[in-house]
Amino acid sequence: MSPLYAIVLVAIVLGLLAVSLTRLSKVKTKADFLVAGRSLPAFVLIFTLLSSWIGSGSLLGGAENAYKHGFSALWQAGGGWAGLLLIYFIAPRARKFAQFTIPDLLEARYNQVARVLGVIATLFAFTAITSYQLIGGGDILHLVFPDAITPTLGKYIIAGFVIAFTAIAGMSSVAYTDLAIGLMATATMLVALPVLSHSAGGWTHITQALPATHFQFLGDFTIVQAMELMVPTMLLMLGNQSMYQKFFSAKSAKDARVAVVGWIIGTVILETVIVALAVVGSVLFPTGEVSQHPREILAYTALHGLPALLGALLMGAVFAKIISTANNYLFSPATNLVNDVFVRYIARDASNKRVLLISRLMVVLLGVWSLWQALGTESVLQKTIYAYTIYAAALTPVVLAAFYSRRATAAGAATAIGAGTFFTVFWNTQWIAHNLPAKYADPDFAIFPALGAALLGLVLVSAFTKAPNKEHLDLFHGTAESGK
């Protein structure tokens, strides 16, 4: 193996640390750490949104799906695209609201109970998402240093780096490193695809070497299986706290909306290229080690299917995207614990210095929890759907209702969050596995009962409880109207 792979990975790590340390001097207040002082321009927002969304869920879980099933894996990505089209209209409203976290929003629109339940749901979902980023990073370190680093040791190393990097400068650090990562990943993947396709014998040979279903709309999925991939992804996108936190960090509502347009374009291109790379990789490497661990197909292809320099850059791009996503999803729940628990209930008058210290401590504790989950996870794809489903069912309905419903009540929101979380977790228990037919007991099916229970609870309980007061409604609906 060329030493270029090791050199590129080390350069990326040092580069990320350098950017983070240069931003450290600018972090003096809670707002600086949590939302970058609300100063991010549209260009930076585009790439930090892109980098935070496309991580191991796409690079490992989505690529694994594409290796096995072909382009029908885009059903998962398509959920994000559908969500993005709707987000175009939500982004300016979110920036005008200008708080720090989703639980901030839940309390302002509903009550403290909704806030606390929102924190719990976010902690479970986002630490799960962080955990499989650590798996992906560990896999890459093992591929590049097979004799020195096992996949398990790789998880520990990545966890230590991510924790340190995220704790240094908060949102400012995350956003500006995402800019560099997004540019690098986009350029490298666009160059790598035609080179790899040529190595595989051209597109005609690729289509002949794979089953016809790999290139069909549904592929070998049923419509229910396609929806199991699409719906959780779409709903996570619509209610994603990391995304709203970026909107809260924007310089203006206009910057937030412009960023969404760039985000849509970038996401469609990159998600499609990732799936295409995995499909071409399945032709080049249909057997052997990677066929047993198809989540590694992009990194494996970079190592064995491309010229050394391009392969090293692609490996580095995948590695950097995974690190970026881990940073985002570790930072976000740490923000919850600091802003929604510590500042809200424990130390309302805490100084900026104390808040920053507690913020960094929360990053460390949640990073350790994420590492613990990573050590016990086998399938990145299943972990992805589980995490997406918790958040999608528990939080997205009440977040959207906050902006678009005048009748949703605090009791309805609390019921929806509780029901969505409970049914997702319950559907992953042994009782379900032993007492329902296989197609319903599949954990991926959890989105349907979980989302159904959440929506039913939100609508019915809201219908039979007192309508929200004008003060709560004006924060959302009055602001939205003035922004039209």
Summary of the structure (lengths in Angstrom):
residues: 484
radius of gyration: 21.6
end to end distance: 56.8
largest distance: 67.3
contacts: 1914
relative contact order: 0.18
helix: 84%
strand: 0%
